[in-house]
Amino acid sequence: MENQDKELLERVREQFNSLPYPSNSIEASHERDIPFLYIHSLVTAFYVRNKQVINPADKVILDAGCGSGYKALGLAQANPGAKIVGVDISERSVELAEKRLRYHGIDNGEFVALALEDLPQLGRQFDYINCDETFYLVKDQVAALKAMKAVLKPDGILRINLHSLHGRTVVFRAQEVFREMGLFDENPEEFALGVVRDMMNALKDDVLLKKISWKENSEAIYDDCSIMVNYLLVGDRGFTIPELFSFLRAADLEFIEMVRWRNWNFNALFKEPDNLPVSLGLIFSEATLEDKLHLFELLHPVNRLLDIWCGHPQSQPPALPVSEWTPEDWQGVTVHLHPLLKRESFEQALLESIQKMQPFDIYSHFPLGQPESFIDSTIAACVFPALLEQPQSLSALVQRWQVLHPVHPATLQPMGTEEARELLQQVLITLESGGYVLLQRERH
């Protein structure tokens, strides 16, 4: 490592020893934060890639750049029974991470002060690596990817993210302001934090930099740690989708999906995506996934992070989306409830909705799909009570459907098995797209 690189690494270490991140209190928990748990669940990541449902118990998870352990705690809560290993270059952060997990009664955590490039020194392999809010601070992204790849099991999944050059452009401009003012000459301390507050409070509210990046009541929102990781973050850089994909190719890693894929829906940018002008249709039909993601970040840079799952190249082709399954694909399907829905509050609300024959507000329990998502009570009665007990075959759910819907609601004719199967398949496609159920085909 060159002296300049060592100096930057040491400055980053000093910064996070001074103000460990995240700054959440040790009592803070993710137990009720379903969107967070969903993203950090191995069940979610492995299903996205393989359309297979795994049990996270006994899996080994690496939190690479664990900071103060708040994300490591979430990984433990999202994956009961998994072993959590955290590494970070900040010794103080590692100490806090150990203390945090002990406070919450989690005894399967292990933390080490270590740089990403030195991960092979751990001498172990991981089922899942979470490198969150760290990768953009690394001097050499390809070297860091290769180090993580070296400790990732062949079928493992790696999560990485980079700050978006386009989505974070105003923050980078603010950093340039404070760099010009000399606040980056040394590691930012109390004086520099005060200067940032004084500057933002002194500016008129309609000054664009303040208007976009400094929220209302910012004195309460921007604590010291928040100011540091936004306006005074040493080593912070922005990246683009083409740069991210070039790193993957250089490290021979395979892109799986954007972690928050619903926020990267290219078709949703257009008024009538199925009725585009011929000229656009021709161009977009030949565009690769990378091309579309890059166009998205240029057209609508709302995402702060370029947040992805990737892994070793797989011998099997990517799993087909459920919406593209053939009748043969549906043969032998097993339906699973996402484990995060197996909560007492969910079951109680479900039963109340069924008993009162009222639409079931599933979004309030699983806020991932469309807001105000309601499910017909008879559909909810068919699918969810059985899945709360155990996974169900498609055939078993079809039988339940025929009991609850003995006749077609429009024709009042008896509901045949094939007709019931087709209707239930459409219901399951919708529920699967919202993340509520997981559909696993038989392996041949």
N, C-alpha and C positions, 0 to 999 in steps of 0.2 A: 504494500500500500504506500503510495507516494506521500510525502510529508504534508502536502496541501490537503489530501484526502483525510489523513490522520487528524489534522487540525480541525477540519469540518466535523468529523465524527466526535471529537472531544468537545467541541462547542455544543453540538446537539445533546451529548451526554450531560454536560453541565446545565443546559437549559432545563432538561427534564428532571435532573436531580434537584434543581431549585424549585421548580413548579411541576410536580408529577401530574400526568394527564391520563385519564380524565380526573377532574377534581371532585367527582361525586363523593358524598359522605360514605363512610364504611357501612352504614346501615342501609343505604340505597339498594334496591333489588329490581330485577327484571321480571319477577314472577307474573305480573299482570300486563306486561308489555308484549302483547301477542305479535305485532309486526316484527319486533326485534327478535323474539324467540323463533319465529317462523324462518327468518333469514339465517339464523345461527343454528338451525336444526339440521343435523346430518340427513335426517329423513327427507327434508326438502331438497337439499343439494343432490343427493344420490337419485332421487326420483326424477328430478329435472333431466339428468343425464341418461339414466337407464330405464326409466319407467318401471323400476323395481323398488320394493319397500324393504328397508333394512332396519335392524334393531341397533340403536346406538350403544347399548350396554356392552362394555368391554372393548369398545373402540378407543383408539389413542389419538387425542387431538392436540395439535401444537398451536398455541397462540403466539405467533411470531411478531414481537413488538407489543408485548402485553401491557405495557404502561403500568398503571396503578391497579390493574386486575379487574376493572369493572366489566370489560368484555369477557375475560376469562370466567368470571362469575356467571355471566349470561350463557356462555357455552356450556358450563356445567348444568345450569338450570334447564337449558333447551335439550340436553342430551343426557338424561339420567343414566347413571352407571358408567359413563365414559371416563377415561383417565385424561386429565388436563395437565399439559406441560406448557409453561410460559417462559419465554425468554425476552430480555430487553437489555439495552446497553446501559440503562440507568439503574444503578444499584439501589437507590432509594425507592424507585418505582417497584422493583422486584420485592423489596421488603414489605411495601404496602400491599402488593398483590397477595403475598402469603398471608398477611394479617387479615385481609378482606375475606378470603375463602375460609379461613379458620373461624372467623366471626359468624359466618353463615352455616357453619357446621359441615362444610365440605372438606373431607379428608383425603380426597383422591387427586389433589393438586400438587404440582411440583414446579418450582420456579428457579431460573438460572440467569445470572447476568452474563449476556453473550450477544455478540453482533450477528446479524443475519448471515453474513458471509462465512461465519464459523459454525454454522449449524451441524455439519457432518461430525464435529467433535462430540456431539451428544451420543453418537453410536447407536441410534435407534431409528425405526421407521414409523411413519404416522399415517393413519387412515384419512385424516383431514388436517389441513393447515389453514389457519385463519390469520392472514396478514392484513390487518385493517388499520387504516390511518397511519401507516408507517412507510409503505413502499415508496412514496414520493420523496421521502427524506434521504433515501439511499443514493449514494454517489453513482454507483454502477448498477442499473436495474437488471441487466442481463446476468451479471455475476451473482446477484442476489437470487434471481430466479433459478439459476443452476444449482445454487446451494440448497434451496428449498426442494427442488426436484430430486436432489440426491437423497433426501430423507423422506420422500413421499412414496408410499407403497404404489405398486403398478396400477392398482385400481382406485387409488386415493384421489381426492379432490383438493385443489388449492384455491383459496380465495385471496385475491389481491385487489388493491385499488390505488388509483392515482388521482391527484387533484386535476380537475379539468381546466385546461387553459382557457377555454371559452366560458365555462360555467362559473369560474372564480375570477374572472378578469378584473372586476372592480376591487377585490381584495388584493390582488397582485399590484394594482395601481396604488392602493393605499400603502402597501409595503414599500413601494418605490418612493412615495412621499417621505416616509419615516427613515428610509435609507439615506435620502438626500439630507435629512436633518441630523444624520450621524447616529441614529439610535441603534444601528446594526454594527457599529464599530466594535462594541463589546457585547457580551451576552446581555440581553435586556433584563434589567432589574427594576426595582421599585420606581426609580426616577423615570425610566423610559415608559413604564406603564402609566404613570401620571401624566406624562407629556401627551400620550395618545388620547387620554380622556380630556385633557385640557383643549387639545386641538379640535376634537370632534364637538365638544360642547360649545366652543367659541365660534365654530362655523355656523352660518345661517342654515336653517333647515332645508332650504331649496338648493343648496350647493350639491351638485349631483353625487359626488363621492359620499357625502354624509347621507343624502336622501336614500341612496341604494343600499349602502353597507351598514349604516348605524341605525339600529332599530329604535322605535319609541321606547321610552323608559330604559334606555340602554345602560344607565348607571346600575340598574338592578340586573339586567341581562348579562352584561359584559363584566364578569368578574376577572380577576387577574389572569387566571388560566385561559379564559376565552379570548382575552386580548392577545395573549402570547401566541396561541395557536392560530390566530387569524392575522393580526396586524404585525406581529413581531417574530414570526416563526423562522428561525435560522434554518437555512437549507431548503426552504419551501420552493417548489417549482410547479408549473402547470404543464400538462401533456395533452396530446390529442389521440383520437382513436387510431390513426395510422401509426403513430409512435408506439402505442400499446401493442398493436398486432405485430409490429416489427420486433418488439422484445420477445413475444411468444415464439415467433419463428426462429429467432436467434438461439433461444433456449430449447427449441424442439418441444414445445408444449402446445396442447390442443385447446382451443377456445371451446367452452361449453355453453355459457349463457351469461347475459348481464344479470347480476344478483337481483336487481330491481327491474326485471324485464318489462313490467307493465309501464314503467316510466320511459321506455325506449321504443314505443310502438310507432314505427315509421308511418304506417297507414293512417294512424289517428291524427296526423298533422293536416290531412286534407279534408275538405268539406264532403266530397264524394269519392272516397278511395276506389270504389268499384267503377267509377265513371270518369276517370282522368282523361284529359286531352290525349289524343293519339300520340303526339310527340313525347309527352311525359311517360306514357305507358310503355313505349318502345325503349326509352332510356332506362326506366326502372326495371323492366323485365330482365335486363342483362346485368343489373347491378348486383354485386356480391353483398353478403351480410355486412362485411366490413364497410363497403361503400355506403350502404344505407345508414349504418350507425354514424358514419362520419358526416353524412348529409344532415342527419338529425341534430348532431351537436352544433353544426353551423347554422341551421335554420331555427333551432329552438333550444338554446343552451341553458336549460333549467336544472341540469344535474350537476351538482358540485363535484361528484366523484365519477370516475370511470371505474366502475366496480364490477368485477367479473369472477366467474368460476372457470377454472381451467384444470388440465391434468395431463398425464402421459397420453400420447396418441393411443387410441384404442383400436383393437383389431375389428371390433364390431362397428357397423355403421351407426350413426346417431339414431336414437329411438324416434319412431314416427310420432307426431302429435296425435293425440286421441281423436281429434276431429277428422283425421285422415285414415282412420282404421277401416279395414274392409270387414264384411261379415265374418270372414274366417278369423280375423284378429280378435273378434269379440268372443270367440269360442273359448270357454274355460277361463274367462276373466274373473278375478277375485277383487272385490271392492273393499277398500280400507278407509276408515275415518282417519283424518290427520290426527296424530296423537295429541296435539295441542287443544283439540276440541273435547278431549275426554276430561271434562271438568264438571264439578257438581253444579255450578251456576248455569252452564250450558244445558245440562240435562233437565234441570228444574224449569228453565224458561221454555225448553222444547215441549215438555209434557203439558205445561200450562197452555201453550199455543194449540196443541193438539186437542186438549180437552175442551177449549173454548172455540175450536174450529176457526181460529184467527191466523192470518198470515204470520209466518215465523220470521222475526227480524234477526237474521243470521249475521248481518254485518256488525251489529253491536257486540257480538261475541268473537268475531273473526274479521276485523276491519282491513281486508286486503283487496277484495274485489271492488265492485261498484258500490258507492255509498247508497244507503237506503235500499239494500238488497233484501227483498222479502221472498219467502218460499211458501207456496201453497201448503196449507196444513196437512192435506192428504198426502202430498209428496213427502213432506217432512216425516209423517207417520210411517210411510213405507220404508224410507231409507235409514233414518238416523237411529231410532231405538234399537234396531237389529245390529247396526254397526257399533253402537256403544257397548254391546255385549262382546262382539268378536267380528273379524272380517267375514264377509258373506260372498258366496258365489253369485254370479249374475243370475243363474237359474233360481236360486232361493229368493232373490229380490223380485224376480218376475212373478213368482208364486204369491208373494206378499202383495204385489201390485194388483194381481187379478182378484185377490180377496177384497182389497180396498176399492178397486175399480172393476166390478164384475161386468159392467156394460160401458160402452163408449159414450162419453158425455154428450156427443153431438147426435149420434144415430140411435142411441139406446139399444143397440144390438150387443149381444154377448161379446165380451172382449176375448179374442183368440190369443193363444200363446205368442205367436209371431208378432201380432200387432202390439201386444203388451211389451214384448221385448224391444221392438223398435222405438216405442214411446219412452220406455225407461232408459234406453241408450241415449236418447236426446237429453233427458233429464241429467244423466250422469256426465255427459259431455259438458253441460253447463256448470254442474257442481265441481267437476274437476278443474275447469278453467278458473274458478274462484279459489282453488286450493283447498276446498273443504273435504273432498274425497280423493283418494289415490287409486288408480286402476292398474292392476298388475296382470299381465297376460301369462299364460303358461309358457315355460321355456321348452323349446323343442331341440 
